[in-house]
Amino acid sequence: MGCDRNCGLIAGAVIGAVLAVFGGILMPVGDMLIEKTVKKEAVLEEGTIAFKNWVKTGAEVYRQVWIFDVQNPEEVAVNSSKIKVKQRGPYTYRVHYLAKENIMWDSETHTVSFLQPNGAIFEPSLSVGTENDTFTVLNLAVAYHNTADGVYKVFNGKDDISKVAIIDTYKGKKHLSYWPSYCDMINGTDAASFPPFIEKTRILQFFSSDACRSFYAVFGAEINLKGIPVYRFILPSLVFASPLQNPDNHCFCTEKIISKNCTLYGVLDIGKCKDGKPVYISLPHFLHASPEIAEPVEGLSPNEEEHTTYLDVEPITGFTLQFAKRLQINILVKPGKRIGALKGLKQNYMVPVLWLNETGTIGDEKAEMFRNQVTGKIKLLGLVEMILISVGAVMFTAFMISYCACRLKSVK
């Protein structure tokens, strides 16, 4: 009788130990299976999850425009007064990123080239006015309808998953021809997706054709988006810093007078890629810019929450599930003796014209699919591992304690 009881307790302890060990073994094995599956599904080729999302995004994308309406144009022109602006907006457009066109595969270089057409439809219900509203602004033409910004060629990740979605060429070129040195390189992805298995220490490189340069983002926070854990990466202030603050930006300073010998920060001259026009970009309301740039302008209120650019990236797959791209368009106005409206100016003005907020969030249907096919399975695997380890450890401990207690009792 004693033997049967003791044997049963030992057997229970052994089973518990086996369960715990199996759960422990399942952790690295499970990680290997997840990595193998993700690498397979993250490749840009027919039939993968990445390809389905890449060909036609399921995100709802909106482009909001705020106009800086100049309140005192006569005072500025005659007396060179401070420019008083009033922000008017948003004027909202629903952006339709149509299915990618002219998709061409190159099996030798493991790349795929494509066009990304898009159109925009005005959304009156999400706007403060109509497209017929009038403003007093500098003469600047802005267009968002049925356009494609050029041919992209990206790596499909077939030979090296760490290169998936990274841009190889844009408009047939590896360099932009706008900036000297490495600033002219097209680095990173188009911000729609990144290589998988992203760590918080990772710096995400992405290219913006609107800004005519590549940017980078750093980890800011971990949040939950529709039941999916994501990492929020933000555009740091150093991106628009002066070479004194960030030596890596030395090749973005292409003129010495307006920048005061490259000591001012927060704006970027993109005139070379805008047919020589005096166009400068910045964050909205001159966020993170030198105070003297915004000093001649009244009516600005920069703040981090509304004016920062961010990307919410699912770290295992590298898919961007939500983003907010914020950018301000400015025009440099200088005194000009031959132009009547500029004769009275006694200083240079960096005039804010408008700022854009393009946002996109994964749709509910795509989010559910993502939870079912990716995060749900990973959570389930993790739950099974923890249950096996926990139950096994409890069983082993309980049965061993009972066995020892029985042995002590029998000795007495």
Phi, psi and omega in degrees: 000315179296321179296316180299318181294313180296319178297321178295319179295318178296319179298317178299318179296319179296316179299316178300317179297319180297316179299315181296316179296318179297318177298321178293320178294325183295335182297304178292324178296317178297319178298321178295319179294318178298313181299318180296317181293315181297316179300325179289316185278344181273350179288141178274088174208161184309130174097346181274160177298319180300318181295318180299319180284332183284317182299315178215112183293146178262008182281147173272114186249131177235142176242114180256141181236128171248129181260137174268101182277117181284124185270339186226057184299323181294317179300319180294315184293322185271315188252001184055043181284174172296144178277123177261119181242153175232122180288128178236124182158182007273153166253115194252137176236138172272120184269129178254102173278102184288167178302140181300145183243165177052043179288123181228128183262144175233103184289337181286317181262358181056048179234164176221132179252154185195165168248142178243088179285152175209154177228166181223135179241130182294135180248093183301324184292340180252015183237158181273347181204204180246173178288354179265001178299151181248149181220163170252103182220170173293155182287106181217123179275131177233131180227143176223015192249129175046057181234161172223131190275004176139169181275125175257146169233122183236158176283138182272353176081005183297319181267335182210104185296338180289350180255001185300134178072358178286135185288129174270308177219156175230125185055035177080006184236148174270345179233154186275336183069026179247330188234155175281162172057211186289345178298340183274354182283147176268098185257144171086203184254189175266016177077357178281327179204156180232165175303150185288173177059063182271129175267160180294337180278355184290143171257121183268122178262134176212155185253139177237115178290332178297322183265356177061034179195170173266149179236175172219155180229149181238158182298135180242317183195164174250124183229171178248123181242106179053042179082009181243120177292128180225157174261130175266120175254134184241155176281114183284160181297335181295343180299321180256017183287161176283163177300337177292324180275324182222095183305335180295343182270009186301327183276357173272350178266101186254359175220153189253338189282301182296323181278000182052060179059041175066028178262339178279159184216163175104348177229156182226125178284113178246025182303326182297332180258010177234043177057033176081003179289149183282062183262132177234145176246156178202177168284156183305142178059026180057039175302134179064022179259160177304135181305325183288343175290317181273350185303320180283005184238127176255145177108011180259144180218079181290140172208149186298314188299318184271338193241005179269143173272136178215161177228129176258109189246130174285117193292332183284315182268336184083007180284135173277115184260344177202146179207160171219113181253112183246131185208140179246138177259127180233153177239132176278124178244125181240155176304141181215116183293332184272351180247119186307315184292344184251359184295326184278355182286138180244004181208167173277146177236132168263098190267118175288130181258309179199163170226149186248143173230102178258118184237149177213139179225139179303135180291161182300320181295314179293324179296319178296317178298319180295317179297318182291319187268340184237284188294325180297316180293323179293318177297318180298317179297316179297322179295316178299316179301313182293322179297314180299314181295314183294309181297317179299316181295319179295315179299313182300313182296313183296313181292323179292320177298317179296319180297314180296321179296318179295321179297317179296320181294320181291327178294321178292000000 
